[in-house]
Amino acid sequence: MNTPQTQSAQINSPGARLQALASAMIRDRVVFAFAAGLTALAILDPGQARYGLGFAIDSMVGILPFLVIAVTLAALTRATGADRLIARAFAGHPARAVVIATLAGALSPFCSCGVVPIIAALLRARVPLAPVMAFWIASPIMDPEMFVLTAAGISAEFAVAKTIVTVMMGLLAGYGIYMVRDHAGFNAPLRADQQGATCTSSLSTGPVQWRFWNLPDHRGLFLSELSSTSLFLGKWLLLAFFLESLMITYIPADVITALLGSGSWYEIPLAAMAGIPAYLNGYAAIPLMGGLIDMGMDPGAAMAFMTAGGVSSIPAAMAVAVLVKRPVFAAYILLGLSGSMVTALLYTWLL
């Protein structure tokens, strides 16, 4: 007969903890993909498996200082409540709010899927669609952590250019919607089944707690965000560096140059369209694009892949599709792809 004490001992035994850890790793698709890929490679090409693992570890060590900065910025943003300041960006005239919303989007720490609850709350509050769309387009493409890691993984010049491109895409999207704001398809943009739904993100406009360490709840949030963001970024970057090692070994550089580095008219549209199914994660894309640029990929094509993928990747598109009506969804995809191509072309011409 198992007593509560016996059951507790069984749960806390080393074997049970190891089993729970293994189960959690299997459920995590990123960790599972890395482990499965490394295992398969160890069977098929042991030398490449050793090289890939060493390459990933060395790359992680090299980017670690920048990763620490990025993770700390994200944790500070949440712990102080500075992310709530975005709610104030949408006040005033919509044409003026587009500029503020774009800048807020470029500074906010939200990914393409994480921004959806914020957008839902804004639309339910009947905030005009123009500034909301500007924020929606700009937010997943760039944030302070992304800037730091892009500067470290590709170059500071590319990070600055991507920030400028982000602002341009947000402005194009916001003012594009503002020009057709009276179109019937953009009235009441939320789907009927989303009108009264609850939102998981708060847009409270309470005071920002800059001295958060004096408040236990905020201090706990900082530590929680620090650990969760470290795990999130760490596992994605480890997988990305491992994939980069495979790319360096198995993809001839002349193929990359021929497809995406020859200056052909189609390379930027091709890279933008490739971002829809192939874009994994904004942070994972950094080392992959850095490796491809080193192999001959045109930086403009890399810019198109990263910006279009951030907006229109399959997970992001699915999240948007269930939230808004078809005309708004179509406008979101069209503005994201066209804005990505236009700004990437401009970036290429200015290089």
C-alpha positions as CSV (number, residue, x, y, z in Angstrom):
1,M,0.0,0.0,0.0
2,N,1.4,3.4,-1.1
3,T,1.1,6.0,1.6
4,P,1.3,9.8,0.8
5,Q,4.9,9.8,2.0
6,T,5.8,6.8,-0.2
7,Q,4.1,8.5,-3.2
8,S,6.0,11.7,-2.5
9,A,9.3,9.9,-2.3
10,Q,8.6,8.2,-5.6
11,I,7.8,11.5,-7.3
12,N,10.9,13.1,-5.9
13,S,13.2,10.2,-6.7
14,P,16.1,10.8,-9.1
15,G,14.5,8.4,-11.6
16,A,11.2,10.1,-11.5
17,R,12.8,13.6,-11.9
18,L,14.8,12.3,-14.9
19,Q,11.7,10.8,-16.5
20,A,9.8,14.1,-16.0
21,L,12.7,16.0,-17.6
22,A,12.8,13.6,-20.5
23,S,9.0,13.9,-21.0
24,A,9.2,17.7,-20.9
25,M,12.1,17.7,-23.5
26,I,10.1,15.4,-25.8
27,R,7.1,17.8,-25.6
28,D,9.3,20.8,-26.4
29,R,9.4,20.8,-30.2
30,V,12.6,22.8,-30.4
31,V,14.5,20.6,-28.0
32,F,13.1,17.5,-29.6
33,A,14.1,18.7,-33.1
34,F,17.7,19.4,-31.9
35,A,18.0,16.0,-30.1
36,A,16.4,14.1,-33.0
37,G,18.6,15.8,-35.6
38,L,21.8,15.3,-33.6
39,T,20.9,11.6,-33.0
40,A,20.1,11.0,-36.7
41,L,23.3,12.7,-37.7
42,A,25.3,10.7,-35.2
43,I,24.1,7.5,-36.9
44,L,24.4,8.7,-40.5
45,D,27.5,11.0,-40.3
46,P,29.2,10.8,-36.9
47,G,31.9,13.3,-37.9
48,Q,29.4,15.9,-38.9
49,A,27.5,15.3,-35.7
50,R,30.6,16.1,-33.7
51,Y,31.3,19.1,-35.9
52,G,27.7,20.4,-35.6
53,L,27.6,20.1,-31.9
54,G,31.0,21.8,-31.4
55,F,30.0,24.5,-33.9
56,A,26.7,25.2,-32.0
57,I,28.4,25.3,-28.6
58,D,31.2,27.5,-29.8
59,S,28.7,29.9,-31.4
60,M,26.6,30.0,-28.2
61,V,29.7,30.9,-26.2
62,G,30.6,33.6,-28.7
63,I,27.1,35.2,-28.6
64,L,26.6,34.7,-24.8
65,P,27.5,38.3,-23.7
66,F,24.9,39.7,-26.2
67,L,22.4,37.1,-25.1
68,V,22.7,38.2,-21.5
69,I,22.1,41.8,-22.5
70,A,19.1,40.8,-24.6
71,V,17.5,38.6,-21.9
72,T,18.1,41.3,-19.2
73,L,16.4,43.9,-21.4
74,A,13.4,41.7,-21.9
75,A,13.1,40.9,-18.1
76,L,13.4,44.6,-17.2
77,T,10.7,45.6,-19.6
78,R,8.3,43.1,-18.1
79,A,9.2,43.6,-14.4
80,T,8.9,47.4,-14.6
81,G,5.7,47.3,-16.6
82,A,7.3,49.5,-19.3
83,D,5.5,47.3,-21.9
84,R,2.2,48.9,-20.7
85,L,3.4,52.2,-22.1
86,I,2.3,51.0,-25.6
87,A,-1.3,51.6,-24.6
88,R,-0.6,55.3,-24.7
89,A,0.7,55.2,-28.2
90,F,-2.7,55.0,-29.8
91,A,-4.2,58.1,-28.4
92,G,-5.0,61.2,-30.5
93,H,-5.5,61.5,-34.2
94,P,-5.0,58.2,-36.2
95,A,-2.6,59.8,-38.7
96,R,-0.4,61.0,-35.8
97,A,-0.9,57.8,-33.8
98,V,0.5,55.7,-36.8
99,V,3.9,57.2,-36.2
100,I,3.9,56.7,-32.5
101,A,2.4,53.2,-32.9
102,T,5.2,52.3,-35.3
103,L,7.9,53.4,-33.0
104,A,6.2,51.6,-30.1
105,G,6.0,48.4,-32.2
106,A,9.7,48.6,-33.0
107,L,10.6,48.9,-29.3
108,S,8.1,46.4,-27.9
109,P,9.3,42.9,-27.0
110,F,6.5,41.0,-28.7
111,C,6.8,38.2,-31.4
112,S,4.4,37.8,-34.3
113,C,2.2,35.5,-32.2
114,G,2.7,37.1,-28.9
115,V,1.5,40.5,-30.2
116,V,-1.9,39.0,-31.2
117,P,-3.5,39.3,-27.7
118,I,-2.4,43.0,-27.6
119,I,-4.0,43.6,-31.0
120,A,-7.2,41.9,-29.9
121,A,-7.5,44.1,-26.9
122,L,-6.9,47.2,-28.9
123,L,-9.4,46.3,-31.6
124,R,-12.0,45.4,-28.9
125,A,-11.4,48.8,-27.4
126,R,-12.3,50.2,-30.9
127,V,-8.9,51.7,-31.4
128,P,-8.6,52.8,-35.1
129,L,-7.2,50.1,-37.4
130,A,-4.5,52.3,-38.9
131,P,-2.3,52.7,-35.9
132,V,-3.1,49.1,-34.8
133,M,-1.9,47.8,-38.2
134,A,1.3,49.9,-37.9
135,F,2.0,48.4,-34.5
136,W,1.0,44.9,-35.7
137,I,3.5,45.0,-38.7
138,A,6.4,46.6,-36.8
139,S,6.3,44.7,-33.6
140,P,7.4,41.2,-34.6
141,I,10.2,42.4,-36.8
142,M,12.4,44.3,-34.4
143,D,12.8,44.9,-30.6
144,P,15.7,45.8,-28.4
145,E,16.8,42.2,-27.8
146,M,16.5,41.5,-31.6
147,F,18.7,44.5,-32.3
148,V,21.4,43.4,-29.9
149,L,21.5,39.8,-31.2
150,T,21.3,40.9,-34.9
151,A,24.3,43.3,-34.4
152,A,26.2,40.4,-32.8
153,G,25.1,37.7,-35.2
154,I,25.2,39.6,-38.5
155,S,26.5,43.1,-38.2
156,A,25.7,46.4,-36.5
157,E,25.0,47.9,-39.9
158,F,22.4,45.3,-40.7
159,A,20.8,45.7,-37.3
160,V,20.4,49.5,-37.9
161,A,19.1,48.9,-41.4
162,K,16.6,46.4,-40.2
163,T,15.4,48.9,-37.6
164,I,14.9,51.5,-40.3
165,V,13.1,49.0,-42.5
166,T,10.9,48.1,-39.6
167,V,9.8,51.7,-39.1
168,M,9.3,52.1,-42.8
169,M,7.1,49.0,-43.0
170,G,5.0,50.1,-40.1
171,L,4.5,53.6,-41.6
172,L,3.6,52.1,-45.0
173,A,1.1,49.7,-43.4
174,G,-0.5,52.3,-41.1
175,Y,-0.9,55.0,-43.7
176,G,-2.0,52.4,-46.3
177,I,-4.9,51.5,-44.0
178,Y,-5.5,55.1,-43.1
179,M,-6.1,56.0,-46.8
180,V,-8.8,53.3,-47.2
181,R,-10.1,53.6,-43.6
182,D,-13.7,54.2,-44.8
183,H,-13.8,51.0,-46.8
184,A,-16.6,48.7,-45.6
185,G,-14.3,45.8,-45.2
186,F,-12.3,47.5,-42.5
187,N,-15.2,48.5,-40.3
188,A,-15.5,46.2,-37.2
189,P,-12.3,44.3,-38.1
190,L,-12.7,41.6,-35.5
191,R,-14.5,38.3,-36.4
192,A,-17.9,37.9,-34.8
193,D,-16.7,35.1,-32.5
194,Q,-13.9,37.3,-31.2
195,Q,-15.9,40.4,-30.3
196,G,-16.6,39.4,-26.7
197,A,-13.7,37.1,-26.1
198,T,-11.4,37.8,-23.2
199,C,-7.8,38.7,-23.8
200,T,-4.8,37.2,-22.0
201,S,-2.7,40.4,-22.1
202,S,-3.4,43.5,-20.0
203,L,-3.2,47.0,-21.4
204,S,-3.3,48.6,-18.0
205,T,-2.0,52.2,-18.0
206,G,-0.9,52.1,-14.4
207,P,2.4,53.7,-13.4
208,V,5.7,52.1,-14.4
209,Q,7.6,50.6,-11.5
210,W,11.1,51.6,-12.3
211,R,12.3,50.5,-8.8
212,F,10.8,47.1,-9.2
213,W,13.3,45.4,-6.9
214,N,11.5,46.9,-3.9
215,L,8.3,45.0,-4.9
216,P,8.2,41.2,-4.3
217,D,5.8,40.5,-7.1
218,H,7.7,42.6,-9.7
219,R,11.0,41.1,-8.5
220,G,9.6,37.6,-8.9
221,L,8.4,38.5,-12.4
222,F,11.9,39.7,-13.3
223,L,13.4,36.4,-12.2
224,S,10.7,34.4,-13.9
225,E,11.0,36.4,-17.2
226,L,14.8,36.1,-17.0
227,S,14.7,32.3,-16.8
228,S,11.9,31.8,-19.3
229,T,13.5,34.1,-21.9
230,S,16.9,32.6,-21.4
231,L,15.5,29.2,-22.0
232,F,13.4,30.4,-25.0
233,L,16.3,32.2,-26.7
234,G,18.9,29.6,-25.7
235,K,17.1,26.6,-27.2
236,W,16.2,28.4,-30.5
237,L,19.7,29.8,-31.0
238,L,21.3,26.4,-30.2
239,L,19.0,24.8,-32.9
240,A,19.7,27.6,-35.3
241,F,23.5,27.3,-34.9
242,F,23.2,23.5,-35.4
243,L,21.2,24.0,-38.6
244,E,23.8,26.6,-39.7
245,S,26.5,23.9,-39.4
246,L,24.5,21.6,-41.6
247,M,24.0,24.4,-44.1
248,I,27.7,25.2,-44.3
249,T,28.6,21.5,-44.8
250,Y,25.8,20.3,-47.2
251,I,24.8,23.4,-49.2
252,P,27.4,24.5,-51.8
253,A,28.1,28.3,-51.6
254,D,27.7,28.7,-55.4
255,V,24.1,27.5,-55.1
256,I,23.3,30.3,-52.6
257,T,25.1,32.8,-54.8
258,A,23.3,31.7,-57.9
259,L,19.8,31.9,-56.3
260,L,20.1,34.7,-53.9
261,G,23.3,36.6,-54.5
262,S,23.5,37.2,-58.3
263,G,21.6,40.5,-58.3
264,S,18.7,39.0,-60.2
265,W,15.3,40.7,-60.0
266,Y,13.6,37.6,-58.4
267,E,15.9,37.1,-55.4
268,I,14.1,39.5,-53.1
269,P,10.6,38.3,-53.9
270,L,11.9,34.7,-53.7
271,A,13.4,35.3,-50.3
272,A,10.2,37.1,-49.1
273,M,8.0,34.2,-50.2
274,A,10.4,31.7,-48.7
275,G,10.0,33.3,-45.4
276,I,6.3,32.2,-45.2
277,P,7.0,28.4,-44.8
278,A,10.6,28.5,-43.8
279,Y,10.7,31.2,-41.1
280,L,11.2,29.5,-37.8
281,N,11.7,32.3,-35.3
282,G,13.2,35.8,-35.4
283,Y,16.1,34.9,-33.2
284,A,16.8,31.6,-35.0
285,A,16.8,33.4,-38.3
286,I,19.8,35.6,-37.2
287,P,22.6,33.0,-37.4
288,L,21.0,31.3,-40.4
289,M,20.9,34.5,-42.4
290,G,24.4,35.4,-41.1
291,G,25.7,32.1,-42.4
292,L,23.9,32.6,-45.8
293,I,25.3,36.1,-46.2
294,D,28.8,34.8,-45.6
295,M,28.1,32.2,-48.3
296,G,27.1,34.8,-50.8
297,M,23.5,35.6,-50.2
298,D,22.5,39.2,-51.0
299,P,21.9,41.2,-47.8
300,G,18.7,42.6,-49.4
301,A,17.4,39.1,-49.8
302,A,18.2,38.3,-46.2
303,M,16.4,41.4,-45.1
304,A,13.3,40.4,-47.1
305,F,13.3,36.9,-45.6
306,M,13.6,38.2,-42.1
307,T,11.0,41.0,-42.4
308,A,8.5,39.1,-44.5
309,G,8.9,35.9,-42.4
310,G,8.3,37.8,-39.1
311,V,5.0,39.2,-40.4
312,S,3.6,36.4,-42.6
313,S,5.1,33.1,-41.3
314,I,2.5,30.3,-41.1
315,P,2.1,30.5,-37.2
316,A,1.7,34.2,-37.3
317,A,-0.8,34.1,-40.3
318,M,-2.8,31.4,-38.5
319,A,-3.0,33.5,-35.4
320,V,-4.2,36.5,-37.4
321,A,-6.7,34.5,-39.5
322,V,-8.7,33.4,-36.4
323,L,-8.8,36.9,-35.0
324,V,-9.9,39.3,-37.8
325,K,-12.2,39.3,-40.8
326,R,-10.9,38.3,-44.3
327,P,-10.4,41.8,-45.7
328,V,-8.2,42.7,-42.7
329,F,-6.3,39.5,-42.9
330,A,-5.7,39.9,-46.6
331,A,-4.5,43.5,-46.0
332,Y,-2.2,42.3,-43.2
333,I,-0.5,39.7,-45.5
334,L,-0.4,42.1,-48.5
335,L,1.1,45.0,-46.5
336,G,3.6,42.7,-44.8
337,L,4.9,41.1,-48.0
338,S,4.8,44.2,-50.2
339,G,6.4,46.4,-47.5
340,S,9.1,43.8,-47.0
341,M,10.0,43.7,-50.7
342,V,9.9,47.4,-51.2
343,T,12.1,48.2,-48.2
344,A,14.5,45.3,-49.0
345,L,14.9,46.7,-52.6
346,L,15.5,50.1,-51.2
347,Y,18.1,48.7,-48.8
348,T,19.8,46.9,-51.7
349,W,20.0,50.0,-53.8
350,L,21.5,52.0,-50.9
351,L,24.2,49.4,-50.1
